[in-house]
Structures are given as structure tokens and as C-alpha cells.
Amino acid sequence: MYARMTIIQVGLDDIDKAIDLFRRSIIPEAKKQKGYRGACLLTDRTMGKGYSVTFWRNEADAVANEESCFYQEQIVKALQFYSVPPIREGYTVSVHSVGPQPRTRRPAGRTVRKR
């Protein structure tokens, strides 16, 4: 797996708007991209700093995503919020762990029979 990290700095008054844009527009579009495996946005509200991390099946998919101009289009969407130009970096994911998935509960009153 491959991760692309974009370091962003936004105005303190704009951080909620930038988070909303990431959630409402950038993530849904990213989900349509070949090789996309997930994303997260880390923020420091006191500094207006953020780290957008997107995960890709491999480096080739991340590079193809950039060559298609998708990445650049997403940067332009948020351009109004940046106080300095964003910084893009790429990394091989050496270790990746996600917590356990929550168990689904069976509706009350129903039993499950083994056959």
C-alpha cells in the first residue's frame, strides 16, 4: 500500500470550512478513483495545520491519480483556505493497523439455530 500525505496550513477561521469540504466533496470524489483505499484528515485547530493522508493500492495508482489531474483539482477546491502552499509527500506504508470492527447486535427476541 502507498500513502500520499498533503500538509496544509489554513486560517484559523477557515478550518471548519476546510474540514467540511474534505468530508463533503474531496472524499466522495476520491472514492471513485482507481486504487483508492481510504483517507484521513488530521488537524490541529490551534495552529490551523492539517495532514491529509490518502491510501492507494500502490504507488503507480497514486501517480496515475496525480497524472490525471484529480489531485490538482482537489487542491484547487481548497485553495481559498490555504495560508501557504500545500506540501505533498509520498510514502510506502510499512505497517498499517485498523481497530476491530464493531460487532453487530442481533435484534432482541430472535434466536439463531445451528444446523
Secondary structure, DSSP 8 states (H G I E B T S, - for coil): -EEEEEEEEE-GGGHHHHHHHIIIIIHHHHTTSTTEEEEEEEEETTTTEEEEEEEESSHHHHHHHHHTTHHHHHHHHTGGGEEEEEEEEEEE---------------TT------
